[in-house]
Amino acid sequence: MKICMIGTGYVGLVSGACFADLGNDVCCVDKDNEKINMLNNKEIPIFEPGLKDIVNKNSESGRLNFTTDINFAVKNSEVIFICVGTPTIKNKASADLKFVFQAAKEISKSINKFKIIVTKSTVPVATGDKIEKIISKRKSKKLFEVVSNPEFLREGEAIRDFRFPDRIVIGSNNKKVIRRLKSLYDPLIKKGAKFFSTNRRGAELIKYASNAFLATKITFINEIANLCEKTGVNIEDVSIGMGLDQRIGSRFLRAGPAYGGSCFPKDTKAITVTADLFKSDLSIIKSVIKSNDKRRTLLTDRVKKILSNKIKNKRIAFLGVTFKPNTDDMRQSTSLLMIPSLNKKGAKIYYYDPTGEKSEFYKLKNVFYCNNINEACKKVDLIIIHTEWEEFKVLDFKKLSINKKFKIFDMRNLYSAELMKKKGFDYYSIGR
Ligand SMILES: NC(=O)c1ccc[n+]([C@@H]2O[C@H](COP(=O)([O-])OP(=O)(O)OC[C@H]3O[C@@H](n4cnc5c(N)ncnc54)[C@H](O)[C@@H]3O)[C@@H](O)[C@H]2O)c1
């Protein structure tokens, strides 16, 4: 099938490359010249394990192309996926749909024969109706169909998630179009992915409801971890004991920092705005958002307590600053609040992240990027394990502590609290 992806970010690039790998002709479009130039020079603008090989293999075979020319890409495609960002509007809670609507306008100019226009971006209920309206201002409704096909891949696991998704959801009332899209996903369905079709608004809401539910699960276990700290119970035991119940399930039941990333924070907010608009109160999700926001401050306060409220001139190492491992995505990471806040109180921060230095901290005085774990932990008072990268799971703390005795705050519970105590480390973790 000839397809095009509008927006070549985490979703557009990964799914475009993977569609090409399934044998389709894919054109990835982006308005960002630099991104497209990089891709045309075999450089990958994002960090996503396994992506480079798939992109290079399919570019070389000619099945995967990159351009800034949306007109060319739309004209030459049967299916057009909209994969642009839908961030939160500044100082508001609702999703900013300007990129989606802009893409729709541009698509409308280039429709020359029947096109299936698929929204992969996460968009509020009824956005498909609005896209349809925008396009029908220029083109007859007979020339296009707007469909919702929400994306569920996770950064860091995106290739695996694309190839082996739990489910593929298509939202449309047009049976012919559903059949056509099902055939695009056929290789994945044959490998076990469940296919589910519903109407367009239904598919749009499935995505938001799923993210809001997962965010709720994380927030729930984080609050139970707070209770564990007060009652002397081990959160790990509670998670295992709960997760063994198949109605609950063990995933997303690991206590840690506040949820972050490019999706949960913005999507939880956006769904409550949609609900308010339709005069329906999503009070659970509203509490989740509040609790998650509070958690960032709560963890910063915990650090202050660990350092007996003497923050000034303390040297603190951060291991990992991204919101989760195997990604370079900093959006809404807990570190974005913790580091500036501790820094403001006079702490010197030394951070190491496997994906490199972060521009978000450039402007902060006394926040230093280090090239490796040893350099970051040299002569520090406290090591904070912020992100769950593999390389932080097997640290030799004895070697790290040659120069100075330090405390450890393991925000991911990577180490056994008992063992660390036995080894004589001043070790703190979450919910234990
Ligand atoms: N990142 C994830 O893990 C993930 C997972 C599932 C769903 N989503 C959803 O997918 C959407 C995209 O997310 P992302 O993380 O890939 O975003 P991103 O910011 O990484 O990429 C979006 C890209 O779209 C481009 N763009 C914007 N307007 C354009 C236009 N008119 N024409 C061409 N290109 C344009 C931008 O330059 C950018 O490169 C969002 O709605 C997000 O909520 C993201």
The ligand as a Gaussian input file, in Angstrom:
#p B3LYP/6-31G(d) Opt

LIG

0 1
 N        5.324000       9.587000      21.893000
 C        4.581000       8.563000      22.231000
 O        5.021000       7.648000      22.935000
 C        3.157000       8.445000      21.739000
 C        2.468000       7.225000      21.870000
 C        1.161000       7.148000      21.410000
 C        0.534000       8.269000      20.866000
 N        1.230000       9.445000      20.785000
 C        0.543000      10.594000      20.189000
 O        1.024000      10.744000      18.851000
 C        1.106000      12.132000      18.495000
 C        2.521000      12.444000      18.050000
 O        3.387000      12.278000      19.160000
 P        4.974000      12.266000      18.998000
 O        5.535000      11.946000      20.327000
 O        5.342000      11.442000      17.820000
 O        5.213000      13.816000      18.656000
 P        6.566000      14.511000      18.187000
 O        6.534000      15.878000      18.742000
 O        7.732000      13.634000      18.455000
 O        6.418000      14.580000      16.578000
 C        5.479000      15.357000      15.921000
 C        6.098000      15.815000      14.601000
 O        5.083000      16.415000      13.794000
 C        5.697000      17.454000      13.036000
 N        4.644000      18.334000      12.507000
 C        3.832000      19.162000      13.172000
 N        2.968000      19.753000      12.326000
 C        3.254000      19.302000      11.083000
 C        2.727000      19.539000       9.790000
 N        1.701000      20.376000       9.581000
 N        3.272000      18.890000       8.736000
 C        4.297000      18.042000       8.910000
 N        4.851000      17.768000      10.116000
 C        4.332000      18.387000      11.201000
 C        6.654000      18.092000      14.011000
 O        7.658000      18.839000      13.369000
 C        7.194000      16.850000      14.740000
 O        8.373000      16.376000      14.128000
 C        0.637000      12.890000      19.718000
 O       -0.739000      13.164000      19.591000
 C        0.847000      11.921000      20.864000
 O       -0.035000      12.137000      21.941000
 C        2.518000       9.559000      21.200000

